[in-house]
Amino acid sequence: MPDLIHATAVELAAQIANKRVSAVEVTQAHLDRIAEVDGRVHAFLYVDGDGALEQARAVDHAVASGQALSPLAGVPLALKDVLTQTGVPTTAGSKILEGWRPPYDATVVERLRDAGVVILGKTNMDEFAMGSSTENSAYGPTHNPWDLDRIPGGSSGGSAAAVSAYEAPLAIGTDTGGSIRQPAAVTGIVGAKPTYGAVSRYGLVAFSSSLDQAGPFARTVVDTALLHAVIAGHDPRDSTSIKESVPDVVGAAMSADVSKMRIGVVRELSGEGYQPGVQARFDEAVELLRGQGAEIIDISCPSFTYALGAYYLIAPSECSSNLARFDAMRFGLRTDDNGELSAEDVMRHTRAAGFGPEVKRRIILGTYALSSGYYDAYYGQAQKVRTLITRDFDAAWASVDVLISPTTPTEPFRIGERVNDPVAMYKADLCTLPSSLYGGPAISVPIGLGDENLPVGLQVMAPVMADDQVYRVAGAVEEALAQQWGGLLLDQAVAL
Ligand code: GLN
């Protein structure tokens, strides 16, 4: 029997298609692994063992009857608890949605099902995806499999930890300001934010609608690209969904050829605040790409310096509007509905009990930034900065094909270290925010260990709808480093 836990998605799908192993065996092996390690990692909020085995049986049936299979048929996946799955609890990491079982599938979930991907369960996250450490979850933190005292990044920390702890070979996260790339970087795996609008937001619990984007996690670049190809594509149920066809991300990941590429190093995403070990690994990755024939060009994007300020006005503003729907009437929690309180008071009590401190902070900030008298000074200004950032990207595309930077300024910090310092927490996304505000694709790929022997990631950013380019560069980096390391960075992790 092959090692089902450490195999890549590509290997598992091939074994299943060739009848060397059944999808049920693969699923059961991962359910067993979850039972073994998740008490320590806490990647999952809900494990749907019966549902997963039922999906696996359907794949085995398709194999037995000789039906054509999709490239990921039978491969297990961990789903961030911000996407709806019919009948399966969906909390978005919040008490206010406790007990809610959605009556419909998100488009992402529908596509996974159609591709025969087996959904193992729902993963932990910062409440409503607000955070960079998964400590804002109402259900307790997730632990980084590399060092259980450290954060796994956020907000998609549960999904990233599940993949890096070998509880699932694939996972779905969402990225509003960095929540796929940052957790991927600090857990030593690959994570991509597709072009905004390339993956449907139908069935994704909204945080900041002009930024939210679902995307793939995996342990290799090709696995990540295969999952990207499954979930991306036009959806008439999402009015911001892009109609253009998805670029060939799988082909680009496999070609991994950067020999004719012009790669821009963003000057503003380095220097003060960047850990020396992070900078050193980044500089080595730059040399590695140069060695593969890429032309390396120094690029200045002056407005990137203002991305953090702009993001923390735009995202809270949109959240203050989106979260108004949690009114104690339509979903989940309702407290103190004792027949004596007015509807307004029940709403007030429910929100007070149901939302955590970070969510309340953002609703207050966003409501203030949008209020008459302050709108122009805050929200309006932030939108102008967003335009300037987009112009920096467009100017860069005149001379380079992609931009690169570290994914995060530091290695994963300790659980508890930044919870009482929101600004320190927000700084975990310094490098990822610009491409979120712009809307282009970006990926994080492991490039080694930093000063504290913890993972460091490289971020690759590309023009809107040039998702293939980020996979090409990430594939080249992964391939070159695999030769140096004799495998993946994750092989160097202390076994759980
Ligand atoms: N850390 C950022 C925030 O708290 C980004 C989160 C995300 O991408 N969902 O908003």
Residues whose N, C-alpha, C, O or C-beta is under 5 A from the ligand:
A	BS01	LIG	A129 M130 G131 S132 G154 S155 T174 D175 T176 G177 G178 S179 D429
